[in-house]
Amino acid sequence: MAETARFRFGRIEVDNANLPSPEVLHNNIDNQFRERSTKVVVEGEDPISLDEKGMNSYLSNGRGERDFCYFTYVSEKERSRVERQEDSDELVPTSDRSPVRPRVFYFDNGLYAYESQQGLAKAWIPQYIGKRTGTEIKSQPEIAFSQRTMFEFYEKWDDITLFRFGASDEELEEGDEFGKALNELAETVSSQEFRGSKNLKGLGMFDEAANKTEILALRGKKGDDFTTNILQSGTKEIKWDKPDVPNNELNGAQAEAMYQRLSPILRKIERDLNL
């Protein structure tokens, strides 16, 4: 059975060269809830304790590739919601402490990848890694994909069925009505999105736009593989087959299968960041 997930990427930075290792992180993930923060969630009420934990940790090392720690991060949201009071028509605000449960990879060069979920704050996972490894995190910048990476996706994937690009300083060729219309549109809006049931790649307008505009989002398919999306802002969708292994081996086998899907984009990030 195939599974899919959308991942975002970041990088932990510290004041010295001693990044926390995946092994140290793995050894300190113990399935225990601890306070993440104390915050007023519902206006007018007292602050409440919001907890977090890591679970199902798996360490991958000694394979001749990047070492990584894979785990599930669980954290209560900092949100409120409106509920109907029992036996009344009155609507009252209450805290929404339902947890987020993203899957996370942390790599030995400070990069991390996490499953994008609503209600998950960007800072929580790198802060958790710092706390569990006893490391003072200097910053944890989110990573956007370079235009080189976006163009390579357009070039290498066989079918492109969604193409969103931003306005360009250059005018596109107006050899046909599409090019002329696109230039007129670019004068009034900051980005354009095109969707098609058939392949957009190879059409002159899109080939030129790939070379001369800022590519913001693409949906593509390669051969008989699955259809995937990539957003320049830093989100990549992956798909993998659930490994056919015993339950006691599933967590690690699934982590390795997901890593194989993530590794191409990780190599591009490492290239762009000169890691």
C-alpha positions as a LaTeX table, in Angstrom:
\begin{tabular}{lrrr}
\hline
Residue & $x$ (\AA) & $y$ (\AA) & $z$ (\AA) \\
\hline
Met1 & 0.00 & 0.00 & 0.00 \\
Ala2 & 1.35 & 3.40 & $-0.97$ \\
Glu3 & 1.51 & 6.34 & 1.43 \\
Thr4 & 2.10 & 10.05 & 0.80 \\
Ala5 & 3.23 & 12.99 & 2.92 \\
Arg6 & 4.21 & 16.63 & 2.39 \\
Phe7 & 7.54 & 17.60 & 3.91 \\
Arg8 & 9.16 & 20.92 & 4.72 \\
Phe9 & 12.86 & 21.45 & 5.38 \\
Gly10 & 15.00 & 23.47 & 7.75 \\
Arg11 & 18.51 & 23.74 & 9.11 \\
Ile12 & 19.72 & 23.95 & 12.69 \\
Glu13 & 22.51 & 26.44 & 13.28 \\
Val14 & 24.68 & 26.69 & 16.41 \\
Asp15 & 27.39 & 29.09 & 17.56 \\
Asn16 & 30.13 & 26.48 & 17.14 \\
Ala17 & 30.73 & 23.55 & 14.83 \\
Asn18 & 29.32 & 21.00 & 17.29 \\
Leu19 & 25.93 & 20.16 & 15.87 \\
Pro20 & 23.92 & 17.63 & 17.86 \\
Ser21 & 24.33 & 14.17 & 16.40 \\
Pro22 & 21.43 & 11.95 & 15.29 \\
Glu23 & 22.67 & 9.28 & 17.70 \\
Val24 & 22.51 & 11.60 & 20.73 \\
Leu25 & 19.01 & 12.70 & 19.72 \\
His26 & 17.91 & 9.09 & 19.25 \\
Asn27 & 19.24 & 8.09 & 22.67 \\
Asn28 & 17.31 & 10.92 & 24.36 \\
Ile29 & 13.88 & 10.40 & 22.81 \\
Asp30 & 12.03 & 8.53 & 25.52 \\
Asn31 & 8.28 & 8.80 & 24.78 \\
Gln32 & 7.78 & 11.08 & 27.80 \\
Phe33 & 5.62 & 14.19 & 27.68 \\
Arg34 & 7.31 & 17.37 & 28.92 \\
Glu35 & 6.13 & 20.97 & 29.04 \\
Arg36 & 6.81 & 22.82 & 25.80 \\
Ser37 & 5.40 & 26.15 & 26.94 \\
Thr38 & 2.86 & 27.85 & 29.18 \\
Lys39 & 0.50 & 30.11 & 27.29 \\
Val40 & $-2.85$ & 31.88 & 27.44 \\
Val41 & $-4.84$ & 30.10 & 24.74 \\
Val42 & $-8.31$ & 31.41 & 25.52 \\
Glu43 & $-8.50$ & 35.15 & 26.14 \\
Gly44 & $-9.39$ & 35.97 & 29.72 \\
Glu45 & $-8.43$ & 32.56 & 31.10 \\
Asp46 & $-5.31$ & 31.46 & 32.97 \\
Pro47 & $-2.24$ & 30.19 & 31.10 \\
Ile48 & $-2.17$ & 26.44 & 30.49 \\
Ser49 & 0.74 & 24.01 & 30.13 \\
Leu50 & 1.23 & 22.66 & 26.60 \\
Asp51 & 3.24 & 19.46 & 26.32 \\
Glu52 & 5.37 & 17.69 & 23.72 \\
Lys53 & 7.24 & 14.42 & 23.25 \\
Gly54 & 9.12 & 12.32 & 20.73 \\
Met55 & 8.31 & 8.68 & 20.08 \\
Asn56 & 9.14 & 5.73 & 17.81 \\
Ser57 & 12.74 & 6.84 & 17.34 \\
Tyr58 & 14.91 & 5.06 & 14.76 \\
Leu59 & 18.62 & 5.64 & 14.13 \\
Ser60 & 20.12 & 5.04 & 10.68 \\
Asn61 & 23.92 & 5.13 & 10.51 \\
Gly62 & 26.87 & 3.32 & 9.00 \\
Arg63 & 25.28 & 3.02 & 5.53 \\
Gly64 & 27.74 & 5.26 & 3.75 \\
Glu65 & 25.08 & 7.97 & 3.46 \\
Arg66 & 23.79 & 10.68 & 5.76 \\
Asp67 & 23.15 & 9.44 & 9.28 \\
Phe68 & 19.71 & 10.37 & 10.52 \\
Cys69 & 17.33 & 10.05 & 13.43 \\
Tyr70 & 13.71 & 9.49 & 12.46 \\
Phe71 & 10.91 & 9.93 & 14.98 \\
Thr72 & 7.34 & 11.06 & 15.49 \\
Tyr73 & 6.93 & 14.41 & 17.22 \\
Val74 & 3.76 & 14.88 & 19.28 \\
Ser75 & 2.74 & 18.32 & 20.55 \\
Glu76 & $-0.39$ & 20.05 & 21.77 \\
Lys77 & $-1.62$ & 22.95 & 19.66 \\
Glu78 & $-1.76$ & 26.59 & 20.75 \\
Arg79 & $-5.24$ & 27.17 & 19.42 \\
Ser80 & $-8.74$ & 27.84 & 20.67 \\
Arg81 & $-12.04$ & 26.77 & 19.22 \\
Val82 & $-15.70$ & 27.59 & 19.80 \\
Glu83 & $-17.93$ & 24.90 & 21.25 \\
Arg84 & $-21.61$ & 24.80 & 22.10 \\
Gln85 & $-22.11$ & 24.67 & 25.86 \\
Glu86 & $-23.88$ & 21.53 & 27.06 \\
Asp87 & $-27.66$ & 21.96 & 27.37 \\
Ser88 & $-27.42$ & 25.50 & 26.00 \\
Asp89 & $-27.31$ & 27.39 & 22.74 \\
Glu90 & $-24.42$ & 29.50 & 24.01 \\
Leu91 & $-21.13$ & 29.24 & 22.13 \\
Val92 & $-18.03$ & 29.47 & 24.29 \\
Pro93 & $-14.32$ & 29.50 & 23.42 \\
Thr94 & $-12.18$ & 26.62 & 24.71 \\
Ser95 & $-8.63$ & 25.47 & 24.13 \\
Asp96 & $-7.99$ & 23.09 & 21.23 \\
Arg97 & $-5.26$ & 20.86 & 22.60 \\
Ser98 & $-5.63$ & 18.13 & 20.01 \\
Pro99 & $-2.08$ & 17.05 & 19.13 \\
Val100 & $-0.12$ & 17.30 & 15.92 \\
Arg101 & 1.93 & 14.18 & 15.04 \\
Pro102 & 4.40 & 14.98 & 12.24 \\
Arg103 & 7.10 & 12.53 & 11.19 \\
Val104 & 10.58 & 14.03 & 11.45 \\
Phe105 & 14.06 & 13.36 & 10.06 \\
Tyr106 & 17.15 & 14.96 & 11.61 \\
Phe107 & 20.43 & 14.60 & 9.68 \\
Asp108 & 24.05 & 14.76 & 10.79 \\
Asn109 & 24.71 & 18.01 & 8.89 \\
Gly110 & 22.01 & 19.94 & 10.76 \\
Leu111 & 19.30 & 19.63 & 8.13 \\
Tyr112 & 15.90 & 18.39 & 9.18 \\
Ala113 & 12.72 & 17.46 & 7.33 \\
Tyr114 & 9.28 & 17.34 & 8.88 \\
Glu115 & 5.78 & 16.50 & 7.79 \\
Ser116 & 3.78 & 19.67 & 7.21 \\
Gln117 & 0.62 & 19.78 & 9.35 \\
Gln118 & $-1.87$ & 22.48 & 10.32 \\
Gly119 & $-1.35$ & 23.81 & 13.81 \\
Leu120 & 2.36 & 22.94 & 13.89 \\
Ala121 & 4.58 & 25.96 & 14.59 \\
Lys122 & 7.86 & 26.03 & 12.66 \\
Ala123 & 10.00 & 26.51 & 15.76 \\
Trp124 & 8.71 & 23.59 & 17.82 \\
Ile125 & 10.69 & 20.74 & 16.23 \\
Pro126 & 14.15 & 22.38 & 16.15 \\
Gln127 & 13.59 & 23.63 & 19.70 \\
Tyr128 & 12.69 & 20.10 & 20.76 \\
Ile129 & 15.87 & 18.73 & 19.13 \\
Gly130 & 17.89 & 21.33 & 21.01 \\
Lys131 & 16.27 & 20.50 & 24.34 \\
Arg132 & 16.69 & 16.73 & 23.99 \\
Thr133 & 20.36 & 17.02 & 22.96 \\
Gly134 & 21.33 & 19.80 & 25.37 \\
Thr135 & 22.23 & 22.10 & 22.48 \\
Glu136 & 21.67 & 25.84 & 22.33 \\
Ile137 & 20.13 & 26.45 & 18.93 \\
Lys138 & 21.24 & 29.74 & 17.40 \\
Ser139 & 18.61 & 29.75 & 14.66 \\
Gln140 & 16.51 & 27.35 & 12.65 \\
Pro141 & 15.85 & 28.88 & 9.25 \\
Glu142 & 13.27 & 27.30 & 6.99 \\
Ile143 & 14.61 & 26.35 & 3.57 \\
Ala144 & 13.03 & 27.50 & 0.31 \\
Phe145 & 14.00 & 25.74 & $-2.90$ \\
Ser146 & 16.30 & 27.51 & $-5.32$ \\
Gln147 & 15.19 & 28.35 & $-8.85$ \\
Arg148 & 17.82 & 25.90 & $-10.05$ \\
Thr149 & 16.04 & 23.12 & $-8.14$ \\
Met150 & 12.63 & 24.19 & $-9.46$ \\
Phe151 & 13.90 & 24.33 & $-13.05$ \\
Glu152 & 15.50 & 20.89 & $-12.70$ \\
Phe153 & 12.15 & 19.50 & $-11.58$ \\
Tyr154 & 10.51 & 21.00 & $-14.68$ \\
Glu155 & 13.24 & 19.59 & $-16.92$ \\
Lys156 & 13.48 & 16.08 & $-15.47$ \\
Trp157 & 9.85 & 15.16 & $-14.79$ \\
Asp158 & 8.03 & 13.86 & $-17.85$ \\
Asp159 & 4.57 & 15.38 & $-17.42$ \\
Ile160 & 3.85 & 18.80 & $-15.92$ \\
Thr161 & 0.18 & 19.40 & $-15.13$ \\
Leu162 & 0.44 & 22.45 & $-12.86$ \\
Phe163 & 2.72 & 25.44 & $-13.40$ \\
Arg164 & 2.65 & 28.54 & $-11.20$ \\
Phe165 & 5.16 & 31.28 & $-11.81$ \\
Gly166 & 5.75 & 34.83 & $-10.70$ \\
Ala167 & 6.03 & 37.99 & $-12.76$ \\
Ser168 & 9.33 & 38.42 & $-14.56$ \\
Asp169 & 11.44 & 41.47 & $-15.33$ \\
Glu170 & 11.73 & 40.12 & $-18.85$ \\
Glu171 & 8.96 & 40.03 & $-21.39$ \\
Leu172 & 8.13 & 36.65 & $-22.83$ \\
Glu173 & 8.23 & 36.12 & $-26.58$ \\
Glu174 & 4.99 & 37.13 & $-28.24$ \\
Gly175 & 5.18 & 34.76 & $-31.15$ \\
Asp176 & 1.65 & 33.56 & $-30.48$ \\
Glu177 & $-1.47$ & 34.76 & $-28.72$ \\
Phe178 & $-0.55$ & 32.91 & $-25.53$ \\
Gly179 & 2.69 & 34.81 & $-25.12$ \\
Lys180 & 0.98 & 38.13 & $-25.78$ \\
Ala181 & $-1.80$ & 37.37 & $-23.31$ \\
Leu182 & 0.69 & 36.27 & $-20.67$ \\
Asn183 & 2.63 & 39.53 & $-20.91$ \\
Glu184 & $-0.59$ & 41.51 & $-20.57$ \\
Leu185 & $-1.59$ & 39.43 & $-17.55$ \\
Ala186 & 1.81 & 39.93 & $-15.90$ \\
Glu187 & 1.22 & 43.68 & $-15.89$ \\
Thr188 & $-1.72$ & 43.35 & $-13.51$ \\
Val189 & $-1.07$ & 40.28 & $-11.28$ \\
Ser190 & 2.00 & 39.07 & $-9.41$ \\
Ser191 & 1.70 & 35.38 & $-10.32$ \\
Gln192 & $-0.08$ & 33.07 & $-12.71$ \\
Glu193 & $-1.14$ & 29.45 & $-12.33$ \\
Phe194 & $-1.97$ & 27.06 & $-15.14$ \\
Arg195 & $-3.47$ & 23.60 & $-14.74$ \\
Gly196 & $-3.96$ & 21.03 & $-17.44$ \\
Ser197 & $-5.27$ & 17.51 & $-17.81$ \\
Lys198 & $-2.57$ & 17.05 & $-20.44$ \\
Asn199 & 1.14 & 17.76 & $-20.30$ \\
Leu200 & 2.04 & 21.46 & $-20.26$ \\
Lys201 & 5.72 & 20.73 & $-20.73$ \\
Gly202 & 7.02 & 21.25 & $-24.22$ \\
Leu203 & 4.56 & 24.03 & $-25.04$ \\
Gly204 & 6.58 & 27.06 & $-26.07$ \\
Met205 & 5.05 & 29.43 & $-23.55$ \\
Phe206 & 5.83 & 27.19 & $-20.57$ \\
Asp207 & 9.34 & 26.29 & $-21.73$ \\
Glu208 & 10.09 & 30.00 & $-22.00$ \\
Ala209 & 8.42 & 30.79 & $-18.69$ \\
Ala210 & 10.55 & 28.09 & $-17.00$ \\
Asn211 & 13.67 & 29.89 & $-18.22$ \\
Lys212 & 12.64 & 33.49 & $-17.62$ \\
Thr213 & 10.26 & 33.64 & $-14.65$ \\
Glu214 & 10.32 & 32.66 & $-11.01$ \\
Ile215 & 8.82 & 29.17 & $-10.75$ \\
Leu216 & 6.60 & 29.04 & $-7.67$ \\
Ala217 & 4.93 & 25.62 & $-7.89$ \\
Leu218 & 4.87 & 22.55 & $-10.12$ \\
Arg219 & 3.02 & 19.26 & $-10.31$ \\
Gly220 & 4.76 & 16.54 & $-12.23$ \\
Lys221 & 4.88 & 12.85 & $-13.06$ \\
Lys222 & 7.84 & 10.74 & $-14.10$ \\
Gly223 & 7.14 & 7.60 & $-16.13$ \\
Asp224 & 4.71 & 5.34 & $-14.29$ \\
Asp225 & 5.61 & 6.92 & $-10.96$ \\
Phe226 & 3.19 & 8.90 & $-8.82$ \\
Thr227 & 2.19 & 12.51 & $-9.41$ \\
Thr228 & 3.93 & 14.87 & $-6.98$ \\
Asn229 & 3.92 & 18.55 & $-6.08$ \\
Ile230 & 6.78 & 20.89 & $-5.23$ \\
Leu231 & 6.41 & 24.45 & $-3.91$ \\
Gln232 & 9.28 & 26.93 & $-4.16$ \\
Ser233 & 8.47 & 28.04 & $-0.62$ \\
Gly234 & 9.91 & 24.73 & 0.57 \\
Thr235 & 7.30 & 21.95 & 0.45 \\
Lys236 & 7.83 & 18.66 & $-1.37$ \\
Glu237 & 5.35 & 15.80 & $-1.55$ \\
Ile238 & 6.73 & 12.26 & $-1.44$ \\
Lys239 & 5.17 & 8.84 & $-1.93$ \\
Trp240 & 6.51 & 5.48 & $-0.84$ \\
Asp241 & 5.33 & 1.89 & $-0.64$ \\
Lys242 & 4.67 & 0.55 & 2.83 \\
Pro243 & 7.37 & $-2.08$ & 3.44 \\
Asp244 & 6.24 & $-5.69$ & 3.70 \\
Val245 & 8.06 & $-6.53$ & 6.92 \\
Pro246 & 7.10 & $-7.74$ & 10.41 \\
Asn247 & 5.54 & $-5.12$ & 12.67 \\
Asn248 & 8.62 & $-4.94$ & 14.90 \\
Glu249 & 10.69 & $-3.88$ & 11.86 \\
Leu250 & 8.13 & $-1.59$ & 10.23 \\
Asn251 & 9.19 & 1.71 & 11.80 \\
Gly252 & 12.80 & 1.45 & 10.61 \\
Ala253 & 11.92 & 0.00 & 7.21 \\
Gln254 & 9.41 & 2.76 & 6.59 \\
Ala255 & 11.95 & 5.42 & 7.62 \\
Glu256 & 14.45 & 4.03 & 5.10 \\
Ala257 & 11.81 & 3.93 & 2.35 \\
Met258 & 10.85 & 7.54 & 3.03 \\
Tyr259 & 14.51 & 8.59 & 3.12 \\
Gln260 & 15.04 & 7.20 & $-0.38$ \\
Arg261 & 12.30 & 9.53 & $-1.60$ \\
Leu262 & 13.63 & 12.51 & 0.34 \\
Ser263 & 17.32 & 12.05 & $-0.51$ \\
Pro264 & 17.24 & 13.59 & $-4.04$ \\
Ile265 & 15.83 & 16.88 & $-2.76$ \\
Leu266 & 18.19 & 16.79 & 0.24 \\
Arg267 & 21.17 & 16.53 & $-2.10$ \\
Lys268 & 19.94 & 19.58 & $-4.00$ \\
Ile269 & 19.55 & 21.52 & $-0.74$ \\
Glu270 & 23.08 & 20.52 & 0.31 \\
Arg271 & 24.39 & 21.67 & $-3.07$ \\
Asp272 & 22.63 & 25.02 & $-2.87$ \\
Leu273 & 23.83 & 25.61 & 0.71 \\
Asn274 & 27.37 & 24.31 & $-0.01$ \\
Leu275 & 27.10 & 21.71 & 2.75 \\
\hline
\end{tabular}
